[in-house]
Amino acid sequence: MRSIVLGASMTVSETRDQVREMPTVEASIVIACPIEKVFVTMVNPKDIPRFAPVQAVSNVKGDPQEKGSSADYEYRFGGMKLTQTMTVLEVQAPTEIAYEMSGGFPGRWTYNLEQGTGGTIVKTTVQYSVPGGIIGRIADWLVFRRMNQGNLDRGQLGLKRFCESSAR
């Protein structure tokens, strides 16, 4: 175990295993639609900017429901414009899809879906890395994690509204 002293009154202690763990944010929501509709909507790069905090999608390669397909997503994060490439690592339509994220915050984005009594339950887990060593981890603890959680929550709520809307 090592301790890092931050100012006069704050100490952050961490084990080697905690240092290696990637920061993670998670969200879960119930969408009153069939699982197939939710899955097809959430993996379609053309639909994603309509419900998630993404400004643009480009460089779409392959069928978004197949392993190896990818797309570039442009978004704002803390006033910065970032681009993430999302590449499908695993897919078991319509219950699971996992993406590798490369770009601003590399990591893994996983959706797990199950048909529940009130609709489709969508569980999302985002694991990401933050550059900058201990300074990056502190920034994540103070700022990034909340921003990532907020963006994930907005995306989940947007997906629910989009799928459940009759205008679609």
PEMOFEN-V383703 format. One record per backbone hydrogen bond with DSSP energy under -0.5 kcal/mol. NH is the residue of the N-H (numbers start at 0). CO is the residue of the C=O. Records with the same first field share a line. If there is no record, write none. Layout:
# PEMOFEN-V383703
NH=CO, CO
This chain:
# PEMOFEN-V383703
1=13
3=11
5=3, 9
6=4
9=5
11=3
12=10
13=1
18=14
19=15
20=16
22=127
24=125
26=123
28=121
30=119
32=30
37=33
38=34
39=35
40=36
41=37
42=38
43=39, 40
44=42
46=43
47=43
48=44
49=46
50=46, 47
51=47
53=51
54=73
55=73
57=71
60=69
65=62
67=87
68=65
69=60
70=85
71=57
72=83
73=55
74=81
76=79
79=76
81=74, 79
83=72
84=101
85=70, 83
86=84, 99
87=68
88=97
89=97
91=95
94=91
95=91
96=110
97=89
98=108
99=86
100=98, 106
101=84
103=82
105=102
106=100
107=126
108=98
109=124
110=96
111=122
112=94
113=120
115=113, 118
118=115
119=30
120=113
121=28, 119
122=111, 120
123=26, 121
124=109
125=24
126=107, 124
127=22
128=105
134=131
135=131
136=132
137=133
138=134
139=135
140=136
141=137
142=138
143=138
144=139
146=142
147=143
148=144
149=145
150=146
151=147
152=148
153=149
154=150
155=151
156=152
157=153
158=154
159=155
160=156
161=157
162=158
163=159
164=160
167=164
